[in-house]
C-alpha cells in the first residue's frame, strides 16, 4: 500500500526530517533559557488556536524536551536530542524518507485530532517522539543505550518500561491524554501490525512444536506387547524385537516367546 502511495505522493517527502525536528527543538531550548514565557506559545492549546493563534498547530512540534522535573536542562536536552536524531535517522535510513515522513505526519495529524478531545487542555509532541522510540526499539531491540552515559541497557527493556508507563497513563490520565496515547500507539500499530502478527503466529507455532516435542519425549521408545512395561517404568529392563505374523513386535526379556 505504501509503495502505491509513494508513487502518488512522493512530493510530501521531507528528507532529513529528524534533523529539522532537532534543530527546531534546540533553537527554542536556547530561546527558552532567556525567555521562558515563549515556550507557552509553543504548546498546542486548542482554545488558543480557535482564538487565532494558528502557529501553535505547527510550532508544538518544536517544543523542547524537558527533564523529568519539568525544567529545561542542558544535559537532559543533549541526551534527548542525540537519541532522537540517532533513532529518527536510523528509521529513515531503513524505511526510506517517504515512509518515515508518513510515519511522523500520521502521528502529527492524529495528535492534532486528539488535542480537540479537550479544547481547554494542552498537547505536546511527546507522544509523537515516543512512537519514534518504540518503532526504533522494534527494529533494533538489542541496541544498547548508556543511561547517564554509564549504565548499559538494551533498548528493548526501555521500550518495555515505556509500554508499562503508557499503560499506567492510559488508566490514570485524562481523556485527552488517553486520546494522545491511543493515536501514538495506533500510529505504531499501523506500521508494525504485519510484523507483530507474524511474531504472534510464529510464537504459536513454536509453542505447538514444543508441545509436540515434549509429548514425543514423554512417550516410551520400547514397550512390551505382553505386559506393557517400558524402559521408563523399569529402566533395568531389556527388550527384544521379533518378526511375528502380526508384524514386528516388542517384548521384554520376561515375556520373550520361546525359541527367540
Secondary structure as UniProt FT lines:
FT   HELIX           2..9
FT   HELIX           10..12
FT   TURN            15..16
FT   HELIX           17..34
FT   HELIX           36..41
FT   HELIX           46..50
FT   TURN            51..52
FT   TURN            54..55
FT   HELIX           56..59
FT   HELIX           60..62
FT   TURN            68..69
FT   HELIX           74..95
FT   HELIX           97..115
FT   TURN            116..117
FT   TURN            119..120
FT   HELIX           126..139
FT   TURN            140..142
FT   STRAND          144..147
FT   TURN            148..150
FT   STRAND          151..154
FT   HELIX           155..172
FT   HELIX           175..218
FT   TURN            225..227
FT   TURN            231..233
FT   TURN            235..236
FT   STRAND          239..244
FT   TURN            245..246
FT   STRAND          247..252
FT   TURN            253..254
FT   TURN            258..259
//
